[in-house]
Structures are given as structure tokens and as C-alpha cells.
Amino acid sequence: MIRDYIGIIYKRIVALNSLYDVNSIPYSDAFFKDTESLFGLSTDEIGAIIKILNESHKILIMEISKEEYEDKKDKIYGYIDANITTIEKLRGVFHKGLVDEYELKYGVRKGAAQLIKELAQNLQNINNSILGIFLNKAIMLDNYIYLIQKNYDEYTEEWKNEHLEQLISAYESRLKKDSGSDKDAGKNDAEKKGDGARPVRAVDSPLMEDFTKHTTIGSIEKVLHIYGVDFFFRVNLRKYKFSYLSQIVETGLIDRKSDLLKIKEMVKKVKENIHKDKELENYYDDIMSLDRKVTRIISYSKT
């Protein structure tokens, strides 16, 4: 499960960073909420993915604000692609933001390096102000560039990918071990629910149901662009959203023959499992309709 989403969530962080404006660093509170809504993942699953991405040096985690016990506010973090080019561009954004905000507040324009030197000692007192937020990000981005340059070998794609695979494998091994210890409990639960019961999956979340029901065509186009046709269809096929996918196909948003052929192959695998999954049998007509529509559109799709 985690393996399927690692690349997708990393790609989402990269895409947000690549906006290169003052909102380009996603915050943990909004990022978790949006990711739950888009993919139906649990908070624990998202947290595990973020930890794996961080420990494999795919991303860096920046503290944005501390936990506030009286106001019951959790600590907030920001996520950044651990790519020196991305970090340098973001540093430019927040250096400029710092300079502009200081000038707006005090009517004096100073260079970013001078402001960092003058204001750093007072960061704790201005931490939650706009000026303090810009200052914190500017300082941390400077530090990240130094970190990567000093430990360059640990931030190569080879190092990242090797350690990413090791961390995913270790996580999956822990899951298997945990599921093995709960085997008897799971068996009893299944017996209580009857033979028709099926495992509860992350994509069965009500949040995912709401996403597929209310997403507009415009935002669907954006989702397809960021996450890819393959992932989008795989998630919705698992949700038994065959009629919904037929509507998406009919919009013409997916018109590349290579993408449609992928979808055709996915639907074929679903058809092969119809008589193995009682739930799928209930959607027989919708599955066949989706298959026919994909086949028809392939005939006049782009190469």
C-alpha cells in the first residue's frame, strides 16, 4: 500500500515547491488534510510516508510553528524537495519576501543577508508574524543549501533511491509481522461479519468518496496532470467507480492512445476478477460499459 503512494506524495510536494512563490512550501496540517481527501490515506499512513521520504533524503522537513498547548494547536512543519536547485530558487523567493515585508513594515529597504543577521537573534519574538515566517524560512533554506553541499554524497539520486527502497522494505516487513500477530483476531472478525466481508482499504474512506463525487472537471484535469492517468484510474477502480470513470473517459480529457491502452489493460484485469469478487459482480454492467467506451475512444485517439 505505502509503496504505491510514496512516489505520488513525493511528486505532489515537488509540484507544490515548483510554484516558486511564498506559498510553495506545503504545511503539514493542510497537506495531511488534502492528502487524506485525495487518496483516502489515514493520518498514520501519511505520517509513515513523510518519515520515509525524509529519512531517505528525498525531502527536508522545516519547523514552521511550535505546538501551542493552551490553544490546542499542533506543531506545523513544511515539506521541501531535497534538491539543491529547488532550494536555491525557494531561497530567492523568501529572501525577496523578507526584504519586501521589512520595507512594508518599517519603510526601509535592506538586503536579505543584512536582515537575517540583524533579526535572527529576535526570531523567537517575531516567529508567528509574517516577517518572522519569512525570516525563519530564509534562514532554514540557507542552512539546507549548506547541509546538502557539505553532505553531497547523501543527496545524490543513487543514495536516495537505495535508501528509499531499504526503508520501504523495512516498513513492509514490520506490517507483515504485525498482521501475523493479529491473524487470529482478524479471523474472528471475519467470521462475525460473514463470508461476504472484504478488507477495509484506505481508498474506501468517506473522504475519498466525497472527492470522487464532487470533483469538478477542471480539478480532475489538474489531478490527471499531477498524478497521472495510471494512478487516477487505479484508485477509482479500487473504489468500484466504473460509472464515474466512464464519465471521465467521455469528457475527452484522456485522449492519448498510450493512456487509453493502459486503462484498457486495467479494465481487462478487473473483468478477469469479476467472478472472484462478489462485489464486482454487482457492477458487471458498469464494467462492460466502461470497457466498450474505452475501446471505442481508442479507435480515434491520438498516437
Beta strands, then each sheet from edge to edge (+ up, - down):
strand 1: 59-65
strand 2: 76-81
sheet 1: 1+ 2-
end
